[in-house]
Amino acid sequence: MTSQPPRFSPETLMMSHGYDPFLSEGSAKPPIFMTSTFVFRSAEEGEQYFKWAYGLERRELDQTMGLIYSRLNNPGLQILEERLAVWDEAEMALSFASGMAAITTAIMAHTKPGDVVLYSMPVYGGTEFLLLKILPKFGIETRSFPADMPLDDVEAMARELGDSLALIYLESPANPTNRLIDIAGVSSIAKKLSTDDRRILTFVDNTFLGPVFQKPLALGADVVIYSATKYLGGHSDVIAGAATGSRDVMEPIGVYRTIMGSMPDPFTCWLLLRSLETLKIRMEAQMANAQRIAEFLQAHDLVEQVFYPTLLDPDSRQYAIYRAQCTGSGAIVSFEIKGRKAEAFRFLNAVKLCKLAVSLGGTESLVEHPASMTHSDILPDVQLRFGITENLVRLSVGVENVNDLITDLTAALEMSQCKDPVSAGTP
Ligand SMILES: Cc1ncc(COP(=O)(O)O)c(C=O)c1O
């Protein structure tokens, strides 16, 4: 009887998976291959690699793809993608130059003029811009539905679109309000309405919870997308993206990435490989801090509302979705400061330890004002409809000492109500 090799956890595999030190002079860590092109052993070999790379011929799993050119492949890129696939238990992963590159490439690979993309709102401002302003220029129409729309209504909307519906795009939890969408429910609608000739795909932007706290593929989604700039990178020093899914859905996206040139460079891949080694411990530490901060904010007189999954009403549908599909609440805490935009701005100008900057998921805590920053390209009435109010602040909690963070937030909240600009710290 042959024994099966042990199946290790993703956090264990991040130090070794997909890398053979003896292919690189015994180097314990994968080196960076700063080369644009790779030498073929023969013309026949080069021809074969191109056939596979351009999708002209299907590569069987036991056939080894060779290195061609760093827009198509590179050792660092391949090791990174093997490790990304481990987290989502996916057949295939692809990495990109940014989260937006991942979103754009993946959507364009699976749509054509005349198709409709149905998407949940809110979504990250850049994604909304792509869906609302860029895709229609290429004949791809888009329709949105609120994240908390009942599933029956989502199904009715999808049915009404008939044959033109190609893709359902979800972001859950949504940026910046942490609204949750029933990924299993929406994916099953897409499957139910699919026919032999027309497969409706479900894409999920899983940036907020990362593969540590939510696994959309296991819930029925077809493609999972990440801004790897956030938790996967985790140190606010890299811009990158990723997508995972089954081979049949991911391979066309890979071909588009090659042609659009939306891949990450070798140094970016190396930075992400280093970051993936600590993904789980970072996200867990950040979540523990976020939970304490969310509770602190909820109890604070100068905070009107806190949006954080564990603080949802236990009897609500949103909480039921959280319990069913997430294994952790993440580290993004959005909250409304008592007052209006002026109070929110005074708070943002007063923080000292937390930095006033967009982005999220890094080891340092960042605060920002979604209505005038990350989501400012969304029309004001649409912002309001989806809960992006003028006193809403988004906090990405880092790994600092939580008591230090609470001291900083306490002082800044007091400043938020102080109308004297000098003592409020405004320039
Ligand atoms: C949820 C979400 N998706 C996608 C993106 C875009 O990612 P990137 O900035 O890496 O292009 C962002 C950026 O903030 C985001 O928050």
The ligand as a MOL file (V3000), in Angstrom:
LIG
                    3D

  0  0  0     0  0            999 V3000
M  V30 BEGIN CTAB
M  V30 COUNTS 16 16 0 0 0
M  V30 BEGIN ATOM
M  V30 1 C -11.8860 45.9850 -3.4320 0
M  V30 2 C -10.8670 46.5020 -4.4160 0
M  V30 3 N -10.7660 45.9090 -5.6220 0
M  V30 4 C -9.8800 46.3550 -6.5420 0
M  V30 5 C -9.0560 47.4320 -6.2840 0
M  V30 6 C -8.0840 47.8910 -7.3390 0
M  V30 7 O -6.8170 47.4240 -7.0050 0
M  V30 8 P -5.4340 48.1270 -7.4870 0
M  V30 9 O -5.3730 49.4550 -6.8090 0
M  V30 10 O -4.3900 47.1610 -7.0320 0
M  V30 11 O -5.5010 48.2550 -8.9570 0
M  V30 12 C -9.1160 48.0610 -5.0470 0
M  V30 13 C -8.2470 49.2020 -4.7540 0
M  V30 14 O -8.3920 49.8900 -3.7660 0
M  V30 15 C -10.0520 47.5810 -4.0750 0
M  V30 16 O -10.1670 48.1400 -2.8730 0
M  V30 END ATOM
M  V30 BEGIN BOND
M  V30 1 1 1 2
M  V30 2 1 2 3
M  V30 3 2 2 15
M  V30 4 2 3 4
M  V30 5 1 4 5
M  V30 6 1 5 6
M  V30 7 2 5 12
M  V30 8 1 6 7
M  V30 9 1 7 8
M  V30 10 2 8 9
M  V30 11 1 8 10
M  V30 12 1 8 11
M  V30 13 1 12 13
M  V30 14 1 12 15
M  V30 15 2 13 14
M  V30 16 1 15 16
M  V30 END BOND
M  V30 END CTAB
M  END
